[in-house]
């Protein structure tokens, strides 16, 4: 985990499929908050929505509904991480990050 954090390796986390595949028995046990708190570049994603039961927003809602430790700071981190992990030019990433910072100011 230290190497992943140090090298800023993005992790695509799909909470609904993690539960469906038995990685976690319930969403309440998911480690998304712990990943973020450990400094990992975790992002929330969907994994075959038709099979695993949800698109991107469904994964966000399920995680935030089930994990009371997730708050505004975590939502900010997830958005910022998604920009960081994207394959767009650095200038566009900065535009998005500036807009995010303004929204959370």
C-alpha positions in Angstrom: 0.0 0.0 0.0 2.9 2.4 0.7 4.2 1.9 -2.8 0.8 2.5 -4.3 0.4 5.7 -2.3 3.9 6.9 -3.0 3.7 6.3 -6.8 0.1 7.6 -7.0 -1.1 4.4 -8.7 -4.9 4.9 -9.4 -7.1 2.1 -8.1 -10.5 1.6 -9.7 -12.8 0.6 -6.9 -16.2 -0.9 -7.9 -18.1 -1.2 -4.6 -21.2 -3.0 -5.9 -19.2 -5.6 -7.7 -16.9 -6.0 -4.7 -19.9 -7.1 -2.7 -21.5 -9.2 -5.4 -18.2 -11.1 -5.9 -17.8 -11.7 -2.2 -14.7 -9.4 -1.6 -16.9 -7.9 1.1 -19.9 -9.6 2.6 -21.8 -6.4 2.8 -21.3 -2.8 1.7 -21.0 -1.8 5.3 -17.7 -3.7 5.4 -16.2 -2.0 2.4 -12.7 -0.5 2.8 -13.1 2.5 0.6 -12.7 5.0 3.4 -9.6 3.2 4.6 -8.1 3.3 1.2 -8.6 7.1 0.9 -7.4 7.7 4.5 -4.3 5.7 3.7 -3.5 8.2 0.9 -4.3 5.8 -2.0 -5.6 7.3 -5.3 -8.8 5.4 -5.2 -11.6 6.2 -7.6 -15.2 4.9 -7.7 -16.2 3.1 -10.8 -18.9 0.7 -12.2 -18.0 -2.8 -13.3 -20.4 -4.3 -15.8 -23.5 -2.5 -14.4 -26.1 -4.8 -15.9 -24.6 -7.8 -14.0 -23.3 -6.1 -10.8 -26.3 -3.9 -10.3 -25.4 -0.3 -10.8 -23.8 2.4 -12.8 -21.3 4.9 -11.5 -23.8 7.0 -9.5 -25.3 3.8 -8.0 -21.8 2.8 -6.7 -21.3 6.3 -5.1 -24.7 6.2 -3.5 -24.4 2.7 -2.2 -20.9 3.4 -0.7 -21.9 6.7 0.9 -25.2 5.3 2.2 -23.5 2.3 3.8 -20.3 3.9 5.1 -21.1 6.6 7.6 -17.3 7.4 7.8 -17.4 8.7 4.2 -18.0 12.5 4.2 -17.5 15.6 2.1 -13.7 15.3 2.3 -13.9 11.8 0.8 -16.2 13.0 -1.9 -13.7 15.7 -2.7 -10.8 13.1 -2.8 -12.7 10.8 -5.1 -13.5 13.6 -7.5 -9.9 14.8 -7.4 -8.5 11.3 -7.9 -10.7 10.8 -10.9 -9.2 13.8 -12.6 -5.7 12.7 -11.6 -6.2 9.2 -13.0 -7.8 10.4 -16.3 -6.0 10.3 -19.6 -6.6 14.0 -20.4 -4.0 16.7 -20.8 -2.6 18.2 -17.6 -4.1 21.6 -18.5 -7.7 20.1 -18.5 -7.0 18.3 -15.3 -6.1 21.6 -13.7 -9.3 23.3 -15.0 -11.4 20.5 -13.4 -9.4 20.7 -10.2 -9.8 24.5 -10.0 -13.6 24.0 -10.4 -13.6 21.4 -7.7 -11.6 23.6 -5.4 -14.0 26.4 -6.0 -17.0 24.2 -5.3 -15.6 23.0 -2.0 -14.3 26.5 -0.9 
